[in-house]
Structures are given as structure tokens and as C-alpha cells.
Amino acid sequence: MGGMTAGIVFIVGRDWKFRALLRAELVEKGFEAMELESLDEAGRLLASGALPRLTVFDMTEFDAARNLARLLALAKSGRLLLLISPGMALPQELCAATTMVRPVAIGPIVEEIGRRLSGTVLT
């Protein structure tokens, strides 16, 4: 399904291997994706005018309460897909976001992104 550009996907998280693998799979499926190590990086891109269609945020290594304002800014710019730890409680403001519990394989994340952005499952 190459060539199907459905908009940029921000991949935010500290685990560089996870970011790289997810980005590679998304690019293979025709999505433009950017790897970002922190919410600060994502905030700078938003301030410069970049508007992601979807942000995948690995919350397993971040404090949701401390980063709530930045997460809400990303939510306003597009859709959010939050990767959480088992039993992790989300602030009420983020409860409407789609969540997936880690550990999760890359394939199901890519499929969820495909559903969220194009209404179809990517194969």
C-alpha cells in the first residue's frame, strides 16, 4: 500500500528502538512519521506550524499529570494514541484518547493507526 500519505504521525517516547521500529513500519505503509524523544520536541514542532494527524505517545516513562498541558496541546492538533502501562490511571482530560497497553507488538499499533487515519486496516 505504498504511496498512501495519510498525514504525519508523531511518535513520542524515550525508547529509541521502539520509535525506530514503529516509524519504519509506518513508512512502509505509506505514512509520514517523525520520531521525537520528548514532549518538548513535539511542542516545538507544533509551535513551528507542524500539525500531526495523529500522535503516538508512549506514556510508560512519562508522568501524565506533569505533562498534561503538553498532551492536551497535542490532542488539539490531531488524534492521540496513548501507550500505557498495565493499571496506569489517566487524568480525566485524557480518558477519551485511544489507549493500548504495553507491552504491545508494533503490528497492532500500526493497524490502529491505519484505522484512526484512513478508516481501514492496513495489511
C-alpha positions as CSV (number, residue, x, y, z in Angstrom):
1,M,0.0,0.0,0.0
2,G,2.9,2.3,-0.7
3,G,2.4,5.9,-1.6
4,M,-0.7,6.4,0.6
5,T,0.3,9.6,2.5
6,A,-2.3,10.0,5.2
7,G,-0.6,12.8,7.1
8,I,2.3,13.0,9.5
9,V,2.4,10.8,12.6
10,F,4.4,12.0,15.6
11,I,6.0,9.1,17.6
12,V,6.9,10.4,21.0
13,G,8.8,8.3,23.6
14,R,12.1,7.7,25.2
15,D,12.6,4.2,23.7
16,W,14.5,4.9,20.5
17,K,14.3,1.3,19.3
18,F,10.5,1.3,19.6
19,R,10.3,4.7,17.9
20,A,12.5,3.5,15.0
21,L,10.6,0.2,14.5
22,L,7.2,1.9,14.6
23,R,8.4,4.6,12.2
24,A,9.8,2.0,9.8
25,E,6.5,0.1,9.7
26,L,4.5,3.3,9.2
27,V,6.7,4.5,6.3
28,E,6.4,1.0,4.8
29,K,2.6,1.5,4.9
30,G,2.8,4.9,3.2
31,F,2.6,7.2,6.3
32,E,5.0,10.1,7.0
33,A,6.2,9.7,10.6
34,M,8.6,11.6,12.8
35,E,10.4,10.2,15.9
36,L,10.5,12.5,18.9
37,E,12.2,11.8,22.2
38,S,10.2,14.3,24.3
39,L,7.0,16.3,24.5
40,D,9.3,19.4,24.4
41,E,10.3,18.4,20.9
42,A,6.7,17.9,19.9
43,G,5.8,21.2,21.4
44,R,8.5,23.0,19.3
45,L,7.2,21.4,16.2
46,L,3.6,22.4,17.0
47,A,4.8,26.0,17.6
48,S,6.6,26.0,14.2
49,G,3.4,25.0,12.5
50,A,3.7,21.2,12.2
51,L,0.3,19.6,12.6
52,P,0.3,15.9,13.1
53,R,-2.8,13.9,12.1
54,L,-2.0,11.6,15.0
55,T,0.4,11.4,17.9
56,V,1.5,8.1,19.3
57,F,2.7,8.9,22.8
58,D,4.4,6.2,25.0
59,M,3.4,7.3,28.5
60,T,5.1,4.4,30.2
61,E,8.1,6.6,31.0
62,F,6.4,9.9,31.5
63,D,4.4,11.4,34.3
64,A,1.0,12.1,32.8
65,A,0.0,14.7,35.4
66,R,3.2,16.7,34.9
67,N,2.8,16.7,31.1
68,L,-0.9,17.2,30.9
69,A,-0.9,20.6,29.3
70,R,1.5,19.4,26.5
71,L,-0.6,16.3,25.9
72,L,-3.7,18.4,25.6
73,A,-2.0,20.6,23.1
74,L,-1.1,17.6,21.0
75,A,-4.7,16.3,21.4
76,K,-6.0,19.6,20.0
77,S,-3.7,19.3,17.0
78,G,-4.8,15.9,16.0
79,R,-5.7,12.5,17.4
80,L,-3.9,10.8,20.3
81,L,-2.9,7.2,20.7
82,L,-1.5,6.6,24.2
83,L,0.6,3.6,25.1
84,I,0.2,3.0,28.8
85,S,1.4,0.6,31.5
86,P,-0.9,-2.0,32.9
87,G,-3.1,-0.4,35.6
88,M,-2.0,3.1,34.7
89,A,-4.5,5.7,35.7
90,L,-5.1,8.6,33.2
91,P,-6.1,12.1,34.1
92,Q,-9.8,12.6,33.3
93,E,-8.9,15.0,30.5
94,L,-7.2,12.2,28.6
95,C,-9.8,9.5,29.2
96,A,-11.3,10.0,25.7
97,A,-8.0,9.2,24.0
98,T,-7.4,5.7,22.5
99,T,-5.1,3.7,24.6
100,M,-3.1,0.5,24.1
101,V,-1.4,-1.3,27.0
102,R,2.3,-2.1,26.7
103,P,3.9,-4.4,26.1
104,V,2.2,-4.4,22.6
105,A,3.7,-5.5,19.3
106,I,4.3,-3.0,16.5
107,G,1.8,-4.6,14.2
108,P,-1.4,-3.9,16.3
109,I,-0.2,-0.3,16.8
110,V,0.2,0.2,13.0
111,E,-3.2,-1.4,12.4
112,E,-4.8,1.0,15.0
113,I,-3.1,4.0,13.3
114,G,-4.5,2.9,10.0
115,R,-8.0,2.6,11.4
116,R,-7.7,6.0,13.0
117,L,-6.4,7.8,10.0
118,S,-7.9,6.1,7.0
119,G,-10.8,4.1,8.4
120,T,-9.3,0.9,7.1
121,V,-6.9,-1.7,8.4
122,L,-3.5,-1.7,6.8
123,T,-2.2,-5.0,5.7
